[in-house]
Amino acid sequence: MLTRFMQKLFPPKLQHWYLYGLATFFISTLLLSFSLVIYSSDGSQATKQRIYEDSLWNSLQFQLQSYRFLNYLVELDKNDLPLNGAAYAQYDLLMSRVDLLRNGEVGYLIRGLTGGRTVRLLNIITGELELISLNLSKIEEGDLSYLNDMTTRLKRLDNQVNEFTVLVSQGTNKYIARQRRALGDNLERVRILMVCFLASLFLLCFCIVKGLSVFRKNQKKNQQLVQEVQDIHDEKAKILALVVQETRPQIQALLGQPSSSAGKNNGSSPTFSTNVKESANELLHTINMFSDLVLMDAQKLNLVTTTESLQKNLDDYVHIFAHKLQPKGLKLVSYIDPALPSMINLDFKRIKEILLELLQNAISHTSKGSISIHVRPSSLAPPQNSNGGNRFAMLQIAIKDTGFGLENSLQKHLRSSPLTQNDQHSILQSDIGLGLSLCYQLVHLMGGDIHFSSEPNTGTEFWVDIPYETDQEHTEERETFVCSLQKRALIFTKDMHLAQFLRMQLGDLNIEAGYYSEGPHHEEEEIDLVIITEPDLISPETEASILQWQKNGALVLYDHLLELDAEHCPYLASAQSITFPLTQSQLNIRIKHFFQRS
Amino acid sequence: MRAFLLSVMLLFVTPVFALPQPTGPVLLTLTGNVANTNVGDSAQLDRKMLEALPQHKLTTTMGWVSKNERPHDYIGFSAMDLLKLVGGTGATLRIRALNQYVIDIPVSDFVKYGAIFAIKKDGKNISIRNLGPIMVLYPFDDNEHLRNEVYYWRAIWQVSSIKVLTNSAQEE
């Protein structure tokens, strides 16, 4: 999925450049970031540096304070007496510096400098100062005779104090020099990293420029290819239009010839003439289908929507097939769910094409039985755009037959063919035939969806979900007759599929329909309508009941294709025939006519 | 003449109180912008006078001296109370130590961070050897923002005198 997306986003050559550039940039940025973090965030180094600085400061302060103490003692005379602890204060000041050098972090550092020499010096100095302090109490008491000895000892201590300060200073300077060197090295490394970073940045820029150049080239090539493909489509459409234009007049001329004259002129029978006409019709239809497919491929087939009556259109469509149903004795019934609006906005021309193709397919896969067309609201969500006062919705057209089912190979091709997917690219697949190819293409063009299910010797069902708009301005009530009092009907057929549809049609007329089943249980019922498609089911007892119901005012309808005679079927005397295809409106008119009169 | 008039005006504006003379050894001398003096132009304070100021407690360690040092209780006075006592007006205190080290501390540190002039450590007077008798301390343990060189250097030991300045740019 991701690979496909990447391939769509970047053509192969473009990916190549971008990937190299991005990888280099990413790695160098990562290395630089890590290195900068390492070189810049060493907190312990900063603390160590501060302790070294403190050591140097405290040793210098100690040296200074020792001179001050010496100076204090040298300048002390009788005029300064009494001292009131001033000598102690000066001594404490000096010793506080010694303490700072001996204790804490500074003391720890000094102990490690110059192999312990500093510690030895500090011990000597401390010991000497402790000895000197013994005489301080005498001086505080006013006895200045000890001053000379104290100053002499302090002067002798000067060499140790100096050496100590120099050693600390040297140690600190060494550390600082080392730190500076390390800092310099770090800076050098950072500089190298920055150069690498800049180089990778340049590489990235180069890759982007190169990639863009490839992208522009590919884009230009792509545009050229698209234009070439469009030109091919246009040319194909033109050639086919020319074929249609050249062949149509001849075919239409054939179709225009009266059957009788054609037969006479050619010396052939009217049946032959009808066959020629049908073949001509088929040929014209095939050419039209090719024309539509090519137009769709060239993206020049535009949908033209109109607001029309769904019922009227469906009635027209099913009657086109009347002559094809009769030879096989097939019964076609249609039913529109009353939940659908009567007037809808749709491209009826394309709906007709879809329906005719699916019906053609159903007829060719059904040797006997029935075919139904059920139009109902779809459970799928409609498209998310609306326009003015119109409202989008989905309807479902289901075409079901009781035939022998689709061939396995056809089913396989229909399920696996890219043509059946929404993102199809090919316009025609010989495996599924021209009619179904056109059908799938049209459904997808209209923003719909098509599915099927098929079982051997049970039948096939195709269902098509198509979006439509309801037009608020063109709403009109269906003129449907409904029996004021509920009537009861009995259907004599073994075809449960047909019976189910007849029942739905009658249900809308407030007629409760039941199927005939063997036994005496129907004889006692009050039946208002009898529909016979299979007279074999009628036993003499049932026949008597039918006659009785007729006498009571019941309507008997029978399939006009049945070869019945009044002698064997006495109920025929006052029965009416019905023809298939049987639409809702046909049945409605017949029922209305009979029951309103009665 | 102008200076004389200004001095006369200041006499009326700034309330001047007579500061008592120190009775013990002088621990702290204040100069600069101080109105209440007792020896010349300076205010000299002994331990008794310093202890008479409102005392504040602060418990902290001096981590920059020794990492392993345990916290100590320090008691001392605030710069605000000291300035009130001596009639000091200024934004900066130029503090000098016994070893002549000098540092400028903004008066606002004593309000903002609760710094004190500590005169007792664990209930005892602080000797010069133990970096007393007065040391400036910040609550380092309570406020991590104070744990840097700026405040370590401001924590001055062995304080001996303070000069109250309008700002740190003021000349001595």
Contacts between the chains, C-beta under 8 A, distances in Angstrom:
chain1	res1	chain2	res2	distance
A	50	B	64	7.2
A	50	B	149	7.0
A	54	B	64	7.7
A	61	B	99	6.1
A	61	B	101	7.9
A	64	B	99	7.2
A	65	B	99	6.0
A	68	B	99	7.8
A	84	B	25	6.6
A	85	B	25	7.1
A	89	B	98	7.6
A	89	B	128	5.4
A	92	B	127	6.2
A	92	B	128	3.7
A	92	B	129	4.0
A	93	B	98	5.4
A	93	B	99	6.4
A	93	B	128	5.5
A	93	B	129	7.9
A	93	B	158	6.9
A	95	B	129	5.1
A	96	B	128	6.2
A	96	B	129	4.8
A	96	B	130	7.1
A	96	B	131	5.8
A	96	B	157	7.8
A	96	B	158	7.1
A	97	B	99	7.8
A	99	B	129	6.7
A	100	B	65	7.5
A	103	B	65	7.8
A	103	B	66	6.5
A	104	B	65	4.6
A	104	B	66	3.4
A	104	B	67	8.0
A	104	B	69	7.3
A	105	B	64	7.8
A	105	B	65	6.9
A	105	B	66	6.0
A	105	B	67	6.3
A	106	B	65	7.6
